[in-house]
Amino acid sequence: MAQYTMTIGGKPVVTTNTFNVVNPADETVVAACPEGTVALVDEAILSARSAFPSWAALPDAERVTKLLAIADLIEKHHPELSELVTREQGKTQSGPGANLEVGGAVAWTRVTAGLSIAEETIQDDKSGKIVLRRKPVGVVASITPWNWPLMIAVWHVMPAIRVGCTVVIKPSPFTPLSTLRLVELMNQVLPPGVINIVTGGVEVGNHLTNHTGIDKIVFTGSIATGKKVMGSAAQNLKRVTLELGGNDAGVVLPGTRIEPLLEKLFWGCFINAGQTCAALKRLYVHEDQYDEVVKKFAEYVAKIPVGNGLDPKNLIGPLSNQMQLDKVIALVEDARTRGAKIVTGGTRPKAPGFFFPLTVIADAVDDMRVVKEEQFGPVIPIVKYKTVDEAIKRANSLDVGLGGSVWGNDPHEAARYAGQLECGTAWVNQHGTLHPMAPFGGVKCSGIGVEFNLDGLKEYTTVQVVNVAL
């Protein structure tokens, strides 16, 4: 069994206590992960603070060179990292799974390396000169989830170090291994202390977010935990970027030819077994074609192979952990007892692993838990509507707004309706596709701030105005 260590100040850290990381496909132990402590959080933050002045002062071109070198290292270790993601998280090697995640990590690192924030001149005349500069915010605490452990780590740390910040990252205890390895690789390139990692649970996370040595927190995860993170940040007014839960709605416009859209609709709902914040989680279909869409989509879904992600024939893997599996089962059972129709799936197989079948639910209504709560699993409720305006209103009725989509024959018409959705990203005839140059974030309770592009880069900076009288 491979040995994993934390990295603090550029050095490997081994602890006496460990916890098991479980393969969700067969419930075997992948590895024993070192368990961090609050003392190690203190040490990591001290290391990051010590490294910050020289890293922030490094010429910009040198930071670019180091990020590109990190991208090359991730690419070089692609097979290792991809297999590790599958073993600890469950997503497949085939389709948009672990290989997509590692490839995305490479792409986002290279794109981030190519971004730069120019100094802005506000006034420049005989009376004086005013310029606006952006400076690195300082030491960043990154807390990442278990659904895309490697990719989201890259989304957090690369823009931070690009602008001159230093980082302490805490991955989910369900999926720490790929992040431990990523940080190990990054420390082959970066000066000691620029990127540090401490593993552990709630105690470690709370100490990190409450620590006065942290200047900014970037967190991806649930709304409930995000609110606690924001409360911790308020104690000394740390800056925050929060990418929180969504319950994305999709609206199929009346008369839409559904066959050409089935593949994109499928991946919009079921990528990573539905364990994606910006996955489509409730689908509104006009009453005139409701039965047709339910039938054709369920038939498509039923043909997709589900199983161990290491088997190349499978396109969807298991739920990542027992906790999430239990939540999904509860939501489906609630819908079943309240009169919804399970068209396909709906019953957990009696076999090892945290598997749940791809499930399409018909006759769902808005007040069912499976519609109003985020499933974060391989389940899609399909809801009937009478008018498009009604569907848009119902799509906007929840207190979340990460993404949404409109599907139709005329993309221009669909785009007009998509603009009425209350969400950070509105897709047309697709759902959940991300681009490193398109800012991504939520409205309402789905988050604060954005990631990607210059807007995301600026989240790791503070503004300084230099006002010179001549």
N, C-alpha and C positions, 0 to 999 in steps of 0.2 A: 504493500500500500504506500502511495506517494506521501511524503512528508511536506507539510505546508507551514510557513512561518509568517508572522506579521513583519512589517518593515517600518522601523522608526529611526530617523536620522541616518538613513542609508544602510542600516544594519539589520540583519535578521533577528527577530525576537521570538523565542520559544517560551511557552508557559507550561507550568505543571498541569494545570487544568485544561481539559479539552472537551469538545462536544462533537457528536457524530453528525456528519452530513449524509443524508439518506438519498439514494437514487429513487425518484418517485415512480419509476417504471417497474421496479421489482422489490422495493423496500429494503435493499441491501445497503450496507454502509460503504459509501464512496471513500471517505477519509475521516480521520479525526482532526478537527480544526482547533488550533490554539484559541483559548478563551481569554479575551482581553479583560482588563480591570480599569477602575477609575484612575489608578496610579499610572497606568500606561497611557491613558488619555492625556493626563497632565504632561507626561514625558513627550508624547507626540506633538502636543500643542507648543510646548517649549521649543522643540526641534523646529517646528514650522515657523515660529516667531523668530528664532535665531537665523533661519535661512532667508527670511523675507527681505531684509534690506538689500543684500547683494543680488538676490534674484530679481527684485524689482528694478535695480539699477543696471542690470545687464542690457547691453545694446539689443534693440528689438530684433535685429536680424539674427542674433545668436539664439534667441528664444525660438524663432521660426525654424532654424536649423535643427534644434533639439526636438521640436514637435515632429518634424518630418522624419527624423531618425526613429522616434517612437513609433510612428506609423509603419515604417519599414520593419521594425521588430515585431509588431503585432502581425503584420502580413507574413513574416517569416515563420511565426509560430501558429499560423492559422489552424492547421490540423489539430494540434495539441489543444488550443483554446476551444475550438469547436466541439471536440469530443468532451472536454471538461464541462462545457455548458450543458450539453445533452445529459451527461451523467448526473449533474447536480440539480438541474432545473427541469429536464424532461423533454424539451423541445426537440424536434426531429432533425436529422442530418439532411433529409430531403425536403424539397419545397422551401418556403420562406421561414426557415428555422434557424438552427445554430450557425450554419454557414453564412446565412444572411446577416446574423448578428455580428459575427466576426468581421465580415466584409464591410458592414456598416460602421463598425468601430474604426477600421482603417480609413474609410472615406471621410467620416466626420472629423477625424484627427487631421487629415490633410487639408480639408476645407477650412477648418479652424485656423490652421497654420497660415493660410493665405489671407486671412482677414486682418485688417489694421484699422485703427481709429485715428483719423487725422485731427490735428489741432484746428479749432475753429476760430477765425478772426471775426470779432463782433464789431470792433471799431478800429480804424487805422487812419488817422488824420493828424493835422498839425497840433491838435490839442492833446492827443494821447492815443494809446493803443490798448485795446482790451482783447484778450484771447481766452478761450475756454479750453482747458486741458482735462483729460481724464487720467486719473491715477489709480493704480490697483488698490482694491479695498482693504487688502491685508490677508489675514489667515481665514481660509474658508473651511467650514465643516460641511462635508458631503455625506448625506445619508441616502442609500440607494435601496430599491426594492428587489424582490426575488423573481420578477417576471422576465425582465431583460437585464440580467445582472451586469454583463460586460458592456453592453451598448449604453446603458444609462450612466454607468460609471464614467465612460468616455464623454458623454454629454455634459456631465458635471465638471470633471476635472480639467479637460483640455482647454476650454475657454478661460478657466481660472488661471492656469499656469501660462497661457498665451499672453495675458495682459500683465503678468508679473506677480500674481498672488501665489501663496503657498497653501497646501491642502492637507487636511486630515480627513480620511474617508472611513466610514463605517458601513460595510455591506450588510445585507440581510443575513441573519444566522442560518437561513434555509439554503442560501446560495453564495457562500463567501469565497469559494475556492478560485473561481475564474478572476475575481477581483484581486485576491492575494497574488495570483500569478501576474496579473497585469501590472500591479504596483512594483513587483519584483523586477519585471522587464523595464519599466520606466526608470527605475533606479540605476539601471545600467547606463543611462543617458544623462539623467538629471543630477545636479549637485545634491548632497545629503540634506534631508529635511524639506525639500521642495514638495514631495509627496510622501505621506505617511499613512499607514493603515492600522486600525485597531478593530478587531472583531469582538462580537459579543451581543448581548441582548439589551433589554430596556435600561438597565442600570448604566451601561456604557453609553447608550444613546442619550439618556437624560443628562449625564454629566457633560457630554460633548456640547449639547445645545445650550446648557445653562452656563457654560464656562465663560468667564470674562475675557479670556484670551482669544476668543473667536470673534471675528468681525462680521462674518456673513454666514448664513446657513442656506444651503440648497438641498431641498428635500423632495423626493418623489415617493408618493405612497397614498395612504387613505386620507380622506377628509378629516376624520376624527383625530388621527395622529398629527396631521398638518396643523390643526388648530392648537394642539399642545405645543408643537414646535414654535408656532407663532407667539404663543404665550411665553415660552422660554426666551425667545428673541426680544420680547418687549422689555425684559428686565434691564437690559443695557442698550436697547435700541439697535440690536444687530439688524443688518439688512437681510432680507429673505427673498428667495425664489422658491415658490411652492407649485409643484405640478401634482395635482391631487386627482381624486377619482372623477370619473365621468359616468354618464349613463346615456351614451350617444344614441340619438334617434335617427332613423332613416325613413324618408317618406317616398313611396313609389307613386308617381303621378298617375292619374287615371289613363287607361289605355296604353300603358307602357309595354313595349315588347320585352318580355322578361327573359326569354331564352338567351339573347346575346349578353345579358348582364349577370347570368347566374354565377359564373366563375368569380368575377369581381365581388359580387354580393357575398359569396361564400367566404372568401378570404377577409372581406370587411368584417364579417361576424366571427369567424372561427380561427383566425391566425393565432398561433401559440395557444391553441385550445381555448380561445376567448379571453386569455389572461393578458389583456392589453388595455391600458387606460382608454385609449382612443379607438377601441373596437366598437362595432355597431352592436347595440345591446337591446334595442326595441325597434321593430319594423312596422310602419304604418302603411296599410294597403287599402286602396279604394274598394268599397263593398262590391262593385260590379265585377271585379276580377280577383276578389279575395280568394275564392276557392281554387282558381287556376294557379295563382302565385304560390299558395301554400302547397299544392300538390306537386308542382314542378320543382320548387325549391327543396322540398323534403326528399323527392326522388334523387335530386343531385347530391344532397348532403349524405344520404344513406349509402352512396357508393364510395365515399372517401375512406381509405384505410386508416385505422387508428391502432396504435400499438407502441412498442418500445422504439424510442427515437433512433436507436443505433441500427435498427433494421431499415435499410434504404427503401423498402417498399411502403413504409408508413409515412403519411403526410401530417398526421396530428398525433401528439403524444399525450401523456397523462396530465392531470392537474399536478401542480408543483408540490403540494403538501396536503396532509390529512385535514388540516384546518380548512383549507379552501374547498376540498372535496365535500366536507360536511356542510359547508354553507350552500354549495350548489345543490346537493341532495335536498336540503331543507326547502329551498326556493321552488324546486320542481315539484316536490310533494305538496307544498302549499297550493300551487297552481292546480295540481291534479284534484285535490280535495275540494277546490272551489269551482270545479266544473270545466276547467280548460281541457283541451284535447291534446294528448301527447301523440303527435303524428309519426314521429320516428325517434328512437332512443328512449331516454327517460328512466332506464333501470341500470344500476351499476352491475357490471359483470362480477361473478364470484371467482376472482383470481387475484393474485398479488398485484400490487401497484395501485396508484391513486387514479385509476381510470374512471371516466364517466363518458358514456357514448354521446356522440353529436346528437343534439336534441332540438327538434323543432316543435314549438307549442302553438297550437291554433286556439281560436276562441278566447284569447287573452284579453283582459280589460285593464284599464289604467290603474285601478286600485289593488290589483294583485301584486304581491311582493316581487314576483319575477319581472314585473314591468317597472315598478317604482323604485326598486333597489338594484344596485349594480351587481349582476351575477358574477362577473369575472370568471366565467367558465364557458364550456362548449354548449351553450343553451341560447336559443333565440325565440322570444315570444313574438308572434305576429298579430297585430292589432288592426281591427277594421275601422275605417272612417267613411264619412259621407261626403264632406267637401274638403278641398285642399286647405282653405283657411282654417277650418276646424283642426285638421291634422297638424298644421304649423303651431297653432295655439297649444295643442296637447303636447307636442314635442317640446315646447318651451315652458311647460308647466312645472318642471322640477327645479330644484335649487342648484343644479349643476349645469355646466355648459363648456365641456371640453371640445367636443366635435359634434358634427351632425352632417347629414347628407340628404340630397334629393336626387331621385332617379327618374329619368324620363326619356322620351324619344327625341325631344328638342333640347339640347344642352343649354341653349340660351334661355329658354323658358324655365328650365330647372334651376339655372343660376340665379334668376330673379327671385325664386322662392327660397333658394339657399341663403340669399342675403337677409332673409327675414328670420333665420334661425339665430337663437341667442347662444352663440358658442364661439370659441376661439378660432376654430377652423371649420369651414363649411365646404364639403366636397360635393362634386357633381358626378354621378355615374361611377363613383368609386368611394372608398371609405378607408381612412386610416393611413393612407400613403403620406410619407413625410419626405421633406427635402431639406438638406443642410443649409440652404440659403433662404428658406421660408420660415419666419418666426413661428414658434409653436408655444401655445399656452392656453389657459382656460379663463372663463369669466365666471361670475357668481362664486359658488363654493368649489369650483374646479381649479382654483389656484390664483396665484399672484405672480406677475412677471412672465417673461417669455424665455425660451431657449432658442439657439441657432441664429445665424446671420449676425449682423452688427448689433441688432437690438439685444440679442442674447449675450454678446460679448460685453456690451456696456453694463449689463447686470452685475459684473464683477469689478466695476470701477466706481469711483466717486468723482464728482465734478469740482474742479478748482478753476476759478476765474482769476486771472492775473490782470490787474487794472493799473496801467502805467500812465502817469501824467508827464507830458513833455514840456 
